[in-house]
Amino acid sequence: MTTTRSRRTPRPAARAAGPAAHRLALLESMLRVRRFEERCVELYSAARIRGFMHLYIGEEAVAVGVNEALTEDDAVVSTYREHGHALARGVPAEAIMAEMFGKVTGCSRGRGGSMHLFDTGRRFYGGNAIVGGGLPLAAGLALADRMTGRDRVTCCFFGDGAFAEGEFHETANLAALWGLPLLLVCENNLYAMGTALARHQAQTDLALRAAGYGMVSWAVDGMDVLAVEDAARRAAEGVRGGSGPHFLEMRTYRFRAHSMYDSDRYRDKAEIERWRERDPVEGLARRLRDARELTDKDRTALEDRLAAEIDAAVAAAERAPEEPVEDLLKYVTSPVEAIRP
C-alpha cells in the first residue's frame, strides 16, 4: 500500500506541544471513547442500534496509550470490542456511528456493524468477530512488510480468551521464528466472555507464557494510560529496531458486561466496584487537576465539545441513506466467480 504521509507522523496527541498538552490530549481521547460508548448504550437500548455490541468502557487507556506509540504507517488489527481502538486510531466518530446504524456512509458501508469496523486509509484492518481471528491476519501484514523491507509495525489487539485458541500459539511461534515486526497486545480483562482467567488458564501470567516463544514480553498496568503509552512506545521501538515480535499483557478490566446481551452474573459486584476505583479516565483527570493542568472549567469545556461531536455523529448517521437494494450484491463474490478464469 502506498501512502503520501510520512511514515514517522505521530499520533494525534502531539507530544511536541509539551508534556501537559500531551496529557490533556490523552484525556480527551479516552473521554471520546467513553462518551461514544455511553451514547451507544442509549441508542442500543432504544433499538436504534441493532445486532451484537461489545463495549470498551474501562479499557480506554489501552487503546489510547498504544495508538499513541504507533505511526500513521503502522497497521492495527483489532477484535470485536474495537470501538475504542478505531476512535483512538483516528477513525471519525461520524463514520463509526453510521456503521453502527448500518448506513452506507459507515466506515464499512454499513455492512459490518459494531464488530467489523474497517478503515484502510488509516491502516485499521478491522474488528473481527472470531476470537483470535485477527492474529494470523496481523502476522500476514507483518510478513508482507518484512519481505518488502517496509519500516512498519503491525499491532494486534486481542483478549485473554484468545490464549485458549490455536491462532495465538501458531502466530506467536511463527512471528518469533521469522522475526516478524509484530506487536501483540493482549487486553487481559480477566474474563473470556463469562469464564474467569483462572478457570481456563493453568498459568495466569500471560506475559510469562508468551516469553516461552522467545518474544520480549512484559505486563503493564492497563488502567494507567501513561504507563501503557510508555510500554507500547518501548515495545514498538524494539520491534521497529529489528528485535522481532514483542508481547504486552495489558492488565485491565471492562466495567460493563461482555456484550449488551450478557446478564453479567458471573462477576462479584464488589470486584467491579474495586476496579471502578481505578477508572483510567478519572485517574488521569485527578492527576491533571493535582498538577494544576486541568481546571473544572477546562473539563466542562472538553465534555461540551465531545458531546457536540457525538451529537453531530448521531445526527449524521440518522440522516445518512441506507445502501440501495440494487447494490446489495456489490462486493460479494460467489465461489464460482472466485475461481472463474
Secondary structure in CASP SS format (residue, H / E / C, confidence):
PFRMAT SS
TARGET T0000
AUTHOR 0000-0000-0000
METHOD secondary structure of the structure
MODEL  1
M C 1.00
T C 1.00
T C 1.00
T C 1.00
R C 1.00
S C 1.00
R C 1.00
R C 1.00
T C 1.00
P C 1.00
R C 1.00
P C 1.00
A C 1.00
A C 1.00
R H 1.00
A H 1.00
A H 1.00
G C 1.00
P H 1.00
A H 1.00
A H 1.00
H H 1.00
R H 1.00
L H 1.00
A H 1.00
L H 1.00
L H 1.00
E H 1.00
S H 1.00
M H 1.00
L H 1.00
R H 1.00
V H 1.00
R H 1.00
R H 1.00
F H 1.00
E H 1.00
E H 1.00
R H 1.00
C H 1.00
V H 1.00
E H 1.00
L H 1.00
Y H 1.00
S H 1.00
A C 1.00
A C 1.00
R C 1.00
I C 1.00
R C 1.00
G C 1.00
F C 1.00
M C 1.00
H C 1.00
L C 1.00
Y C 1.00
I C 1.00
G C 1.00
E C 1.00
E H 1.00
A H 1.00
V H 1.00
A H 1.00
V H 1.00
G H 1.00
V H 1.00
N H 1.00
E H 1.00
A C 1.00
L C 1.00
T C 1.00
E C 1.00
D C 1.00
D C 1.00
A E 1.00
V E 1.00
V E 1.00
S C 1.00
T C 1.00
Y C 1.00
R C 1.00
E C 1.00
H H 1.00
G H 1.00
H H 1.00
A H 1.00
L H 1.00
A H 1.00
R H 1.00
G C 1.00
V C 1.00
P C 1.00
A H 1.00
E H 1.00
A H 1.00
I H 1.00
M H 1.00
A H 1.00
E H 1.00
M H 1.00
F C 1.00
G C 1.00
K C 1.00
V C 1.00
T C 1.00
G C 1.00
C C 1.00
S C 1.00
R C 1.00
G C 1.00
R C 1.00
G C 1.00
G H 1.00
S H 1.00
M H 1.00
H C 1.00
L C 1.00
F C 1.00
D E 1.00
T H 1.00
G H 1.00
R H 1.00
R C 1.00
F E 1.00
Y C 1.00
G C 1.00
G C 1.00
N C 1.00
A C 1.00
I C 1.00
V C 1.00
G C 1.00
G C 1.00
G H 1.00
L H 1.00
P H 1.00
L H 1.00
A H 1.00
A H 1.00
G H 1.00
L H 1.00
A H 1.00
L H 1.00
A H 1.00
D H 1.00
R H 1.00
M H 1.00
T H 1.00
G C 1.00
R C 1.00
D C 1.00
R C 1.00
V C 1.00
T E 1.00
C E 1.00
C E 1.00
F E 1.00
F E 1.00
G E 1.00
D H 1.00
G H 1.00
A H 1.00
F H 1.00
A H 1.00
E C 1.00
G H 1.00
E H 1.00
F H 1.00
H H 1.00
E H 1.00
T H 1.00
A H 1.00
N H 1.00
L H 1.00
A H 1.00
A H 1.00
L H 1.00
W H 1.00
G C 1.00
L C 1.00
P C 1.00
L E 1.00
L E 1.00
L E 1.00
V E 1.00
C E 1.00
E E 1.00
N E 1.00
N C 1.00
L C 1.00
Y E 1.00
A E 1.00
M C 1.00
G C 1.00
T E 1.00
A E 1.00
L H 1.00
A H 1.00
R H 1.00
H H 1.00
Q C 1.00
A C 1.00
Q C 1.00
T C 1.00
D C 1.00
L H 1.00
A H 1.00
L H 1.00
R H 1.00
A H 1.00
A H 1.00
G C 1.00
Y C 1.00
G C 1.00
M C 1.00
V E 1.00
S E 1.00
W E 1.00
A E 1.00
V E 1.00
D E 1.00
G C 1.00
M C 1.00
D C 1.00
V H 1.00
L H 1.00
A H 1.00
V H 1.00
E H 1.00
D H 1.00
A H 1.00
A H 1.00
R H 1.00
R H 1.00
A H 1.00
A H 1.00
E H 1.00
G H 1.00
V H 1.00
R H 1.00
G C 1.00
G C 1.00
S C 1.00
G C 1.00
P C 1.00
H E 1.00
F E 1.00
L E 1.00
E E 1.00
M E 1.00
R E 1.00
T C 1.00
Y C 1.00
R C 1.00
F C 1.00
R C 1.00
A C 1.00
H C 1.00
S C 1.00
M C 1.00
Y C 1.00
D C 1.00
S C 1.00
D C 1.00
R C 1.00
Y C 1.00
R C 1.00
D C 1.00
K H 1.00
A H 1.00
E H 1.00
I H 1.00
E H 1.00
R H 1.00
W H 1.00
R H 1.00
E C 1.00
R C 1.00
D C 1.00
P H 1.00
V H 1.00
E H 1.00
G H 1.00
L H 1.00
A H 1.00
R H 1.00
R H 1.00
L H 1.00
R H 1.00
D H 1.00
A C 1.00
R C 1.00
E C 1.00
L C 1.00
T C 1.00
D H 1.00
K H 1.00
D H 1.00
R H 1.00
T H 1.00
A H 1.00
L H 1.00
E H 1.00
D H 1.00
R H 1.00
L H 1.00
A H 1.00
A H 1.00
E H 1.00
I H 1.00
D H 1.00
A H 1.00
A H 1.00
V H 1.00
A H 1.00
A H 1.00
A H 1.00
E H 1.00
R H 1.00
A C 1.00
P C 1.00
E C 1.00
E C 1.00
P C 1.00
V H 1.00
E H 1.00
D H 1.00
L C 1.00
L C 1.00
K C 1.00
Y C 1.00
V C 1.00
T C 1.00
S C 1.00
P H 1.00
V H 1.00
E H 1.00
A H 1.00
I H 1.00
R C 1.00
P C 1.00
END
